[in-house]
Amino acid sequence: MDTLAEKRRQEILGGNLFKIILILSVPVMLDNLMNATFNLIDTYFVSGIGLNEVAAVTFVGPINDMVRAIGTGISITGTIMIGRAIGKADKEEENTISKYLMIIAIAVGIIITGYVFIRWKEILISAAISDSLLPIAGDYFRMTTLSTPLTLINAVYIGQKRGEGDTGRILRINAISIGIKIAITYILIYVLKMGLISLAISTFVSQVYTTMYALFQGYWGYIFQIFRCRRGKLRKDLYIKIFKIGIPSVIEKASLSYGFVLLNEQVLKYGEGVLAAYGITNKINSLLFSTVSGIGTGLAIIITQNIAMRQYERVKSSVKISLFIALVFSTLLGVLLLIVKYPVASLMTRGEEDVLKHTIDAMSVYSISVIPWAVFQVILGVFQGYGKTKYNLYISFIRVYLLRLPIVILLAYIIPGIEEFSIWYGMLLSNILTAVVSIGFYVVLRYKGKLNQH
């Protein structure tokens, strides 16, 4: 185990909790903020091409997220299982887990890329895309899928480094990756006039950079070991653990994204201008929402190593401190965004008055829901840290399918003239109720003693 990993292990298991939560969470928060900022810059670039292009990216986004859900699941699994191995100081187990995750990532990435390239049109039509958006979205969708194998390989590396508590390294890698994305996107759109496909190309190049960095940092060994698996002894028990932890995470993220595909269908009923405003608002809000999500990720790292050593009281304390930090951060960020909403929205909508109006309306209603969002992201971090990812699946399913979609449809039905405001209030109410539900899950499971098992 390298010096930094051992130092982090000692801090996680016995250091000041407030300090180590910030040490682990802040790089993840900044990483998430950078990604959200890039997505916002992407949207700004695309808005310069045209309104239909913004709507196309908004529509395809959740479908792409369903694909990326596998990478997220792999990363979460790596963080949990590798974190436990590190907590026990078992380097051999850590390396074996990374190798097996790499095998899964490569195989699944190739399968998904091939499937999307063959069935892209059927996928978009089944998601109820409009005829005017299909040609624009089709090329963009296919090209973004090329990055899938690299994204999944990178997810293994990210999961390992987070499991080690080395969140700062991931921040530095992603900072360079995002810089590459922005530079290439700008050149392709404004200099070479290549249109929407520029986003897909820049994403692919940035993923290549991250993959090469990971491989040159020692991951060549995992690639080569893939071809020796048949001669070696396969750890079936390890594969079972990987799928037991990973599949609920994949289903959670994929079902959440599919819920947004269904929500896009509802938004599109009010016109492509509302869909564009919805996409812009989500990109702006993601500056806040994704940032505070980093606290849950940092908490998960602390929990997974401490439960390996059965330090349950330390875990409980870390949850309380994380909730306090999340509430403070989310409140400050939410208030700040409401103060600057008009200039930010004006910048992103580029003089489209109709889209600007819808964007301001949306931000005024549901941007403040970052506060309940922060609460349930901490709770998700708790369940992730314990490896009980099925509860994250339950919460996400409740949020989208039992709360958000029904509330949006019900508001439109029972309140005459509410129109697109049913979307904005549905987002707000579902986040508030999800926070209540997630706390309920946590309290009940603690009472039953199920959070003292792993």
KEVEX-153766 format. One line per 4 residues: their letters; for each residue x, y, z of C-alpha. Coordinates in Angstrom, 2 decimals. Layout:
BEGIN
a	X:Y:Z; ...
***
This chain:
BEGIN
mdtl	0.00:0.00:0.00; 1.48:3.35:-1.00; 2.24:6.10:1.52; -0.77:8.28:0.69
aekr	-3.22:5.37:0.85; -1.85:4.31:4.24; -1.97:7.90:5.53; -5.59:8.25:4.40
rqei	-6.43:4.93:6.02; -5.07:6.09:9.36; -6.98:9.38:9.14; -10.21:7.66:8.13
lggn	-9.99:5.10:10.92; -8.78:7.37:13.71; -8.41:11.02:12.68; -10.60:14.08:13.20
lfki	-13.89:13.26:11.47; -14.82:16.80:10.45; -11.40:17.27:8.88; -11.28:13.95:7.03
ilil	-14.84:14.38:5.71; -13.76:17.68:4.17; -10.46:16.22:2.91; -12.34:13.45:1.08
svpv	-15.47:15.37:0.08; -14.09:18.71:-1.13; -12.09:17.23:-4.05; -15.18:15.24:-5.10
mldn	-17.35:18.35:-4.76; -14.90:20.37:-6.87; -14.70:17.52:-9.38; -18.49:17.41:-9.65
lmna	-18.59:21.20:-9.90; -16.08:21.15:-12.75; -18.10:18.53:-14.61; -21.29:20.52:-14.08
tfnl	-19.53:23.69:-15.22; -18.33:21.94:-18.35; -21.86:20.70:-19.07; -23.07:24.27:-18.67
idty	-20.35:25.53:-21.04; -21.34:22.75:-23.44; -24.93:23.97:-23.32; -23.75:27.53:-23.94
fvsg	-21.79:26.39:-27.00; -24.76:24.40:-28.28; -27.17:27.28:-27.72; -25.07:29.22:-30.21
igln	-25.84:26.57:-32.84; -29.61:26.56:-32.37; -32.61:25.88:-30.13; -33.27:22.47:-31.69
evaa	-29.72:21.39:-30.86; -30.23:22.33:-27.20; -33.49:20.37:-27.15; -31.77:17.39:-28.83
vtfv	-28.98:17.30:-26.23; -31.57:17.60:-23.44; -33.57:14.72:-24.90; -30.60:12.40:-25.48
gpin	-28.99:13.22:-22.13; -31.01:10.82:-19.93; -30.59:8.03:-22.49; -26.82:8.51:-22.41
dmvr	-27.03:8.58:-18.62; -28.63:5.13:-18.69; -25.50:3.89:-20.44; -23.22:5.77:-18.04
aigt	-25.14:4.19:-15.14; -23.10:1.05:-15.67; -19.90:3.03:-15.23; -21.30:4.65:-12.09
gisi	-22.24:1.22:-10.73; -18.75:-0.12:-11.42; -17.16:2.91:-9.76; -19.37:2.62:-6.68
tgti	-18.66:-1.10:-6.44; -14.93:-0.45:-6.68; -15.07:2.24:-4.00; -16.96:-0.04:-1.60
migr	-15.08:-3.30:-2.12; -11.63:-1.78:-2.50; -12.28:0.45:0.51; -13.04:-2.62:2.60
aigk	-9.89:-4.37:1.38; -7.84:-1.29:2.26; -9.51:-1.07:5.66; -8.25:-4.61:6.28
adke	-4.86:-3.80:4.69; -5.36:-6.61:2.14; -3.44:-5.49:-0.98; -3.88:-8.78:-2.84
eent	-7.67:-8.60:-2.52; -7.60:-4.97:-3.68; -5.71:-5.91:-6.86; -7.95:-8.89:-7.59
isky	-11.09:-6.78:-7.29; -9.66:-4.19:-9.69; -8.78:-6.90:-12.23; -12.26:-8.43:-12.15
lmii	-13.94:-5.05:-12.45; -11.75:-4.26:-15.45; -12.86:-7.48:-17.20; -16.51:-6.57:-16.66
aiav	-15.97:-2.98:-17.81; -14.34:-3.91:-21.12; -16.84:-6.65:-21.98; -19.92:-4.58:-21.16
giii	-18.55:-1.46:-22.89; -18.04:-3.30:-26.19; -21.50:-4.89:-26.05; -23.29:-1.59:-25.36
tgyv	-21.44:0.30:-28.09; -22.31:-2.33:-30.68; -25.96:-2.47:-29.63; -26.51:1.29:-29.75
firw	-24.87:1.63:-33.15; -27.25:-0.97:-34.54; -30.46:0.07:-32.76; -30.03:3.84:-32.21
keil	-33.09:4.83:-34.22; -35.42:2.38:-32.48; -34.09:3.53:-29.09; -34.81:7.21:-29.78
isaa	-38.22:6.54:-31.33; -39.23:4.37:-28.35; -38.35:7.35:-26.13; -40.96:9.40:-28.07
isds	-38.56:11.78:-29.80; -40.17:14.26:-32.19; -39.58:13.96:-35.95; -37.80:17.33:-36.05
llpi	-35.25:16.28:-33.41; -34.56:12.73:-34.66; -31.98:13.56:-37.37; -30.04:15.93:-35.10
agdy	-30.14:13.67:-32.06; -29.34:10.48:-33.97; -25.79:11.37:-35.04; -25.01:12.88:-31.64
frmt	-26.34:9.80:-29.82; -24.30:7.33:-31.88; -21.09:9.30:-31.58; -21.32:9.74:-27.80
tlst	-21.67:5.97:-27.44; -18.15:5.48:-28.83; -16.81:6.71:-25.48; -18.60:3.96:-23.52
pltl	-15.79:1.35:-23.27; -13.31:4.03:-22.19; -15.79:5.49:-19.70; -16.24:2.09:-18.05
inav	-12.48:1.42:-17.89; -11.99:4.84:-16.30; -14.74:4.06:-13.78; -12.67:1.17:-12.41
yigq	-9.68:3.45:-11.89; -11.81:6.16:-10.28; -13.43:3.61:-7.97; -10.05:2.31:-6.83
krge	-8.61:5.75:-6.14; -11.70:6.83:-4.23; -11.62:3.60:-2.25; -8.03:4.52:-1.32
gdtg	-9.22:7.98:-0.27; -7.18:9.57:-3.08; -9.97:11.88:-4.25; -7.47:14.65:-4.99
rilr	-5.88:12.65:-7.82; -9.26:12.18:-9.50; -9.87:15.92:-9.21; -6.57:16.69:-10.98
inai	-7.18:14.16:-13.75; -10.69:15.41:-14.42; -9.55:19.05:-14.39; -7.18:18.33:-17.27
sigi	-9.81:16.19:-19.02; -12.37:18.98:-18.83; -9.83:21.49:-20.13; -9.27:19.21:-23.12
kiai	-13.04:18.96:-23.68; -13.58:22.70:-23.63; -10.67:23.48:-25.97; -11.65:20.84:-28.53
tyil	-15.36:21.71:-28.38; -14.61:25.39:-28.97; -12.36:24.68:-31.95; -14.76:22.20:-33.55
iyvl	-17.86:24.39:-33.12; -16.55:27.90:-33.72; -13.53:27.31:-35.97; -14.35:24.16:-37.94
kmgl	-18.16:24.63:-37.76; -18.79:20.93:-37.13; -22.00:21.42:-35.16; -23.43:19.20:-32.44
isla	-21.18:16.23:-33.18; -18.32:18.32:-31.75; -19.48:17.46:-28.22; -19.20:13.74:-28.86
istf	-15.73:14.06:-30.37; -14.39:16.17:-27.50; -15.81:13.71:-24.97; -14.11:10.79:-26.71
vsqv	-10.71:12.52:-26.79; -10.93:13.48:-23.11; -11.83:9.90:-22.17; -8.79:8.69:-24.13
yttm	-6.60:10.98:-22.01; -8.03:9.63:-18.73; -7.68:6.02:-19.90; -4.06:6.51:-20.95
yalf	-3.26:8.16:-17.62; -4.82:5.25:-15.72; -3.06:2.62:-17.82; 0.35:4.25:-17.49
qgyw	-0.20:4.47:-13.72; -0.21:0.68:-13.50; -3.42:-0.47:-15.13; -1.65:-2.10:-18.09
gyif	-1.23:-5.06:-15.76; -4.97:-5.46:-15.33; -5.52:-5.38:-19.09; -2.91:-8.09:-19.68
qifr	-4.21:-10.24:-16.85; -7.58:-10.48:-18.62; -6.08:-12.89:-21.13; -4.69:-15.11:-18.38
crrg	-7.99:-15.52:-16.51; -8.77:-18.90:-18.06; -5.50:-20.33:-16.81; -5.90:-18.79:-13.38
klrk	-8.38:-19.61:-10.68; -11.56:-17.60:-11.00; -12.98:-16.22:-7.76; -16.67:-16.90:-8.20
dlyi	-17.35:-15.55:-4.72; -15.80:-12.25:-5.75; -17.90:-12.00:-8.89; -21.00:-12.68:-6.80
kifk	-20.08:-9.86:-4.41; -19.38:-7.49:-7.31; -22.76:-8.15:-8.88; -24.56:-8.10:-5.53
igip	-23.26:-4.59:-4.83; -23.02:-3.31:-8.39; -26.29:-4.39:-9.98; -28.54:-2.40:-7.59
svie	-26.37:0.68:-8.26; -26.61:0.19:-12.02; -30.37:-0.36:-11.87; -30.75:2.66:-9.59
kasl	-28.90:5.01:-11.92; -30.41:3.52:-15.09; -33.98:3.61:-13.76; -33.43:7.18:-12.59
sygf	-32.28:8.14:-16.09; -35.20:6.28:-17.67; -37.51:8.25:-15.42; -36.07:11.41:-16.93
vlln	-36.68:9.97:-20.40; -40.35:9.64:-19.44; -40.29:13.12:-17.92; -38.86:14.51:-21.16
eqvl	-41.95:13.15:-22.89; -44.13:15.15:-20.50; -42.02:18.31:-20.94; -42.08:18.03:-24.73
kyge	-45.89:18.34:-24.62; -45.41:22.03:-23.83; -43.08:22.61:-26.77; -39.42:22.41:-27.65
gvla	-38.86:25.84:-26.07; -39.92:24.47:-22.67; -37.76:21.39:-23.23; -34.77:23.63:-23.99
aygi	-35.48:25.71:-20.85; -35.80:22.53:-18.81; -32.41:21.35:-20.07; -30.75:24.70:-19.41
tnki	-32.22:24.88:-15.90; -31.01:21.38:-15.09; -27.51:22.25:-16.28; -27.51:25.40:-14.11
nsll	-28.94:23.56:-11.11; -26.39:20.80:-11.52; -23.72:23.27:-10.40; -25.34:23.03:-6.97
fstv	-26.83:19.56:-6.95; -23.76:17.68:-8.16; -21.48:19.70:-5.87; -23.27:18.79:-2.64
sgig	-23.50:15.17:-3.82; -19.74:14.96:-3.21; -20.36:14.97:0.54; -22.21:11.65:0.26
tgla	-19.33:10.19:-1.74; -16.78:11.27:0.85; -18.95:9.83:3.63; -19.22:6.49:1.81
iiit	-15.42:6.17:1.75; -15.25:6.77:5.51; -18.03:4.31:6.26; -16.72:1.48:4.08
qnia	-13.29:1.47:5.77; -14.64:1.91:9.30; -17.19:-0.90:9.09; -14.38:-3.18:7.90
mrqy	-12.90:-2.54:11.37; -16.38:-2.59:13.03; -16.10:1.00:14.28; -19.85:1.63:14.19
ervk	-19.97:4.55:16.64; -17.45:6.40:14.47; -19.70:5.74:11.48; -22.71:7.25:13.27
ssvk	-20.74:10.37:14.15; -19.57:10.77:10.57; -23.19:10.68:9.34; -24.22:13.49:11.71
islf	-21.27:15.67:10.73; -21.88:15.05:7.02; -25.55:16.04:7.33; -24.55:19.30:9.04
ialv	-21.97:20.12:6.33; -24.45:19.25:3.56; -27.19:21.47:4.99; -24.86:24.45:5.36
fstl	-23.38:24.11:1.87; -26.72:23.52:0.14; -28.44:26.45:1.85; -25.67:28.87:0.93
lgvl	-25.52:27.63:-2.67; -29.29:27.67:-3.09; -29.63:31.25:-1.89; -26.70:32.35:-4.06
lliv	-28.24:30.85:-7.20; -31.58:32.55:-6.60; -29.76:35.88:-6.32; -27.94:35.50:-9.64
kypv	-30.60:33.52:-11.55; -31.51:36.25:-14.05; -28.01:37.09:-15.39; -27.08:33.38:-15.52
aslm	-30.28:32.43:-17.34; -29.90:35.37:-19.74; -26.38:34.29:-20.63; -27.47:30.72:-21.37
trge	-30.58:31.54:-23.43; -28.81:34.01:-25.77; -31.70:36.42:-26.24; -34.43:33.78:-26.73
edvl	-37.08:35.58:-24.66; -39.51:32.67:-24.54; -36.84:30.24:-23.36; -35.54:32.84:-20.88
khti	-38.99:33.21:-19.31; -39.41:29.44:-18.88; -35.88:29.12:-17.48; -36.44:31.87:-14.88
dams	-39.77:30.30:-13.88; -38.13:26.90:-13.43; -35.20:28.22:-11.40; -37.51:30.28:-9.19
vysi	-39.51:27.19:-8.24; -37.20:24.23:-7.86; -33.58:25.40:-7.56; -34.00:25.71:-3.78
svip	-34.76:21.97:-3.62; -30.98:21.53:-3.49; -31.43:21.54:0.31; -33.56:18.36:0.56
wavf	-31.45:16.94:-2.28; -28.33:17.32:-0.11; -30.03:15.43:2.73; -30.95:12.36:0.74
qvil	-27.56:12.33:-1.03; -25.92:11.95:2.39; -28.27:9.07:3.19; -27.44:7.45:-0.15
gvfq	-23.78:7.77:0.84; -24.55:5.90:4.06; -26.13:2.96:2.24; -23.37:3.00:-0.37
gygk	-20.73:2.85:2.34; -22.42:-0.14:3.96; -22.69:-1.85:0.58; -26.49:-1.89:0.95
tkyn	-27.02:-0.34:-2.46; -30.46:-1.92:-2.82; -31.83:0.79:-0.53; -30.46:3.47:-2.85
lyis	-32.37:1.71:-5.61; -35.57:1.77:-3.54; -35.20:5.47:-2.75; -34.47:6.44:-6.35
firv	-37.40:4.37:-7.60; -39.73:6.03:-5.10; -38.40:9.47:-6.01; -38.98:9.15:-9.75
yllr	-41.82:6.66:-10.22; -43.93:7.06:-7.08; -43.36:10.78:-6.48; -42.02:12.84:-9.40
lpiv	-43.89:11.48:-12.41; -47.23:11.02:-10.59; -46.99:14.52:-9.04; -46.22:16.12:-12.42
illa	-49.14:14.34:-14.10; -51.50:14.94:-11.17; -50.74:18.66:-10.95; -51.37:19.10:-14.66
yiip	-54.66:17.25:-14.29; -56.10:18.88:-11.15; -54.91:22.50:-11.57; -56.29:24.15:-14.71
giee	-53.81:26.35:-16.56; -50.75:25.22:-14.60; -49.11:23.88:-17.80; -45.29:23.62:-17.57
fsiw	-45.36:24.71:-13.90; -46.50:21.15:-13.17; -42.95:20.14:-14.11; -41.27:22.73:-11.91
ygml	-43.42:22.07:-8.83; -43.18:18.33:-9.42; -39.38:18.55:-9.24; -39.53:20.59:-6.03
lsni	-42.07:18.45:-4.20; -40.47:15.15:-5.20; -37.08:16.22:-3.84; -38.61:17.35:-0.53
ltav	-40.58:14.12:-0.12; -37.58:12.00:-1.13; -35.52:13.57:1.66; -38.26:12.60:4.13
vsig	-38.42:9.05:2.76; -34.63:8.58:2.83; -34.43:9.73:6.46; -37.24:7.29:7.23
fyvv	-35.25:4.44:5.67; -32.16:5.39:7.67; -33.99:5.65:11.00; -35.83:2.35:10.54
lryk	-32.73:0.43:9.48; -30.71:1.82:12.37; -33.50:0.91:14.80; -33.56:-2.65:13.45
gkln	-29.78:-2.92:13.70; -29.28:-3.56:9.99; -26.66:-0.82:9.73; -24.38:-2.72:12.05
qh	-24.04:-5.57:9.54; -21.96:-5.87:6.41
***
